[in-house]
């Protein structure tokens, strides 16, 4: 994702919320119980990171595609790809790209789109060590694997989603095939998907879109992304999701506007005209935005938590169950 031009690199968000991360208090007797398995979701995140970097067109990406495709198909999802070529920011041969689409209940003509990017940034270009900026390893545990891990855990429940609304998972490639900000374009996969949706209209329609990005941090704090809450068409979606979190007692969804972020929700909403919101934790425990480990070698599984993954997945799952 990309910080808009002119945005200050931190936000003042008031008092830190209580009950975040692994230190959240146990739920009171009679409170709703989260059916998602945080330990299992965290295992999926670790599996992806064990493959190493997973940048677009790499062997790591191919291994990840095989891993997640087998997972979704085993649980009953219908997997297909949108393949295309993208310019290599370093020049030379074009980069092969592949958006993965996983359909649940494909016969339903009104649908919801859940999106996460599954590519990792080529290099940890914000690392404090200049040598690492040029040749370090970026695992993208939170910025990449966390959204996919939530979808992998949600897949255990998708076959039993009742009602008239179907669900598609969209794993976009090329969200950040970026070596230099302001030069290299972001959101290649989401832009490709959005244009195809407009130029080759399917026989179904997306009611809503939800982007999951950086949703695994141990000190989880998800504020309402500023653009999502400001757009008239996506504002009701933001309210529905945060109301769901409040009903479940998931206090890590904080009902206040936080920060403006350019992410995959921009092409999905602006080009495809799908009302879409961005679920993103773009602040660290100290209230700094972006987090200090963002786009550095420190974005590792140790930064993430199964509890956070399960809480985000639970809110999305219960919100989906309410779609009629």
N, C-alpha and C positions, 0 to 999 in steps of 0.2 A: 504494500500500500504506500501511498505517497502523501506526505504532508502538503497541503495547499501552500502556494507561494505567499509569503508574508505572515504565516502563522508562527507565533512565538513558540519556542520549543518546550514550554511548560504551561500548565494550567493551574489555577487556584481553584480547588474543588471543595473547600471547607473541611470539616472534620472527617477523618477516615471512618468508613462504615464499620460497624461491629460485626463479628462473626464471619470473617473472611478466611479464605484459605483452609489449611488443615486445622486451624484453631477454632473453627465454628463450634458453637455449643450443640450438644445433642438436641434432637427435636423433642418437643414436649409430647407427653402421652396423648394419643389420639390425633397427632398431626399427620398429614399425608406422608406416605412412605415412597421414597424414590425407587422405582423398579430397575433403574439402570445400574450396571455394575462398573463402578469407578476403577477397580483394580483391573478388570478386563480391558476397559478403554485405555488405561495407561499402558497396558501391555501392547496394545496396537500401536500406540505412539512410539514405544521403545523399539518395536519391530521395524518400523519405518526408519527411525534414526539409525538403527544398526546397519542399514544399507548404505549409510554415508550420505554425501550430498546427492540431491535428486533434481538437479537443474534440468531445464528443458533440453531434450535431445540426448541426454546422457545415458550411460548404462545403468546408473542408479535409478533414473526415472523408469527405464524399461523393467527393472526388477520390481519397483514399487507398483507399476501397473499390473504386473502378473500377480503380485501379492493381494492387492485390493480387489482386483477382478475376481479372483478365486473366492475370496471372502464373500463378496456380494452375491455371486452366483450360487454359492453353497446355501445361502439364506433365502434364495428365491428371487433375487433381483434380476432384471433383464438388462444386460450390459451392452452398450454400443459405444462407438467412438466417433468423434468429429476430427478428422485428420486434415492438417493443412501445413503449409510451410511459412516460416517467418524469417525476416531478414536477421542475419547474425550481426549484432552490434559491433563485433570486432572485424567484420568483413569476411569474405570467403563464402563457402557454401551455405545455403539456407539451412535453417534449423527445423527438423521435423517436430511438429507439435501434435498433441492429441488431447482433446477434451474427452473425459469419460462421462457418459450419461447412464445412470442406473434408474430404471423405471420400476415402480411399485404400483400394481393395479393399473396397467396401461390402458385398460378398457374405459377408464373414467375420463371424461372429456373436460372436466374442470380440474385444474391441478395446482399444486404448490411446488415451487422450486427451492430446494435447499442447496446452497453453493458453498464450496470451499476450494481454495487453490491447493494443488498438490505438487507444485514445483517449488524449488528452493532457490534463493538468490545465488548467483554465481560465486560471489566472494563476500566475506564479512567486511564490507568497505567502511563501516563505522567503528571498527575496532580501534582501541586505544593504541595498539602497536602497529606502526606503519608497515612493518613486514607482513603482519597478518592481513592487513588490508589488501595486499597484493597477491598473497599466496596461501592464506589461511583456509581452514575448513569451516564451512557454514552448514551446520546440521539442520537448522530451522525446526527445532522441536516445537516451539510455540508458534512461530511464524511459518506455518506450512503444515506440520504434522498434526497439530491440535485439532483443527477443524475437520480434517479427514478422520481422525480417531473418533470424534463425536459421531460422525456419520456412520462409521463402522459399528459403533455400539448401537446406534439407533436402528441399524439394519436388522437387529434381532427382533424388533417389534413391528416392523413395517407391514408384514403380511397380515397382521391382525388389526390394522387401522380400518375402522368401520366408516360408513358414510359414503357420500357421493364424490368425494374429492380424492384424487390420486396424488401421488408424491413422486417427484423426480429428484435424485441427487445429481448435482453437476459438479464434477471435479475439473476445474479449469487449469489448463497449462499456461505457462507464460505470463503469470500474474506479475512476475518481476524478473524477467530476463533483462536485467539492468546492470550495467557496469558503471554508468555515469548518470546520476539524476539530472533532469532537465534536458538530457540529450536522448536517452533511450526510452522508448515508449513502454508504459505499463499496460496491464490488463489485456494482453493479446488474446488469450483464450475467451475471456468474457465478451470482448468486442466481437470476435468471430461468431460466437454463439448468438449474440444479440442481433447481428446483421442477418444471419441465416434465419432466425425466427421471424424477422420482418420480411425478408425477400422471398422466403419459401415458407409461407404460413402453414403450420401443421393443422390437423383437424381437432386440436384441443386448444385450450387457453389457460395461461397461468393467471391465477387469481392474485397470488402474492409471491414474492421472492425474499429469501432470507440468506444473507451472507454470514458465514461463520469464519472468523479470522482472529488469531491470537486469543483463543478462549480457554487455554489450559494453564495459565499462570497460577502459581500457588496462592498468591495474594490476589485473588480474583476480585475485580471491581469493574463491572460493566455499566458505564454510564450510557445515556442515550446519545448516539452519534448525532452531531449537530445537523448535518444535511438530511439524514433520515427523518428527524423530527420536524424539520422545516418544510419539506416537500408536502404539499397538501395531500397528494395521493397516498404517500407512505405513512403519514402521521397516524391514521387509525391503526395501522399495523403495529407501529411502535407502542401505542397504547395497549393493544391487545396482548402483546408479549410481556410488557412490564406488569400489566394487571395479572397475567397468569403467574408470573414470578411472585408477586405479592401474595396471591392466594395460596401458593405453595410454601410460602415462608422462605423463599430463596432471596436473602437480603443482599447477595452480591450483585443483583440487578438493581441499580440505584436509580430511582425515578427522577433524575435531574439531567439536564443537558450537559455534556462534557466537552467534547472536542470535535472539530471538523476534520474528517479524514476522507481522502479520495481513495476509493477501493473498488472492488468488482461491482458494487452496487451502482456505480455511475453508468457504465454501459448497459447494465440490465434495466435500469430505470429510464435513462435518457434516450437510449437507442431502441431497445425492445419494448419500451413503455410498460414494463412490468413493475408495479409498485413494490419497491424493494427496500429493506432496511439492512443496516450493517451491525451485526453483533460483534463488537471488538473491545478488548481490554487494552487500551492504548495508554495506560498510566501504571506506574510501578507503585510499590508500597509506600514510597516517600512522596507520592503525589506528582511525580515528574512525568511529563509526556513529551516525546516518546520515552518508553522505558530505557534504562541505561544499557541493557544487554541487546537491544534491538539492532539487528544487522551486524552482530559481532559474533566472535567464536564462543561467547557465553550463552548463546541460545541453545541450551542442551536440555535433555529430559529432566535433569535435576531442578530446572526452573519450573517444571510443570507438576501437576497434581491430578491424580485420578478423581479426587473429590470435585475439583473444578470442572473436569470434563463431564462427570456425571450430572452435576447441577445444571450446566448449560444444556446438555442433552435432555434432561428431564423437563425443563421449561419448554423447550421446542416440542418435545413429544406431547406434553399436555396441551399446548397450544394447537398442535395438529389435530388432536382428538376432538377439539372443540370446533373444527371447521365443518360446516354442514351445508 
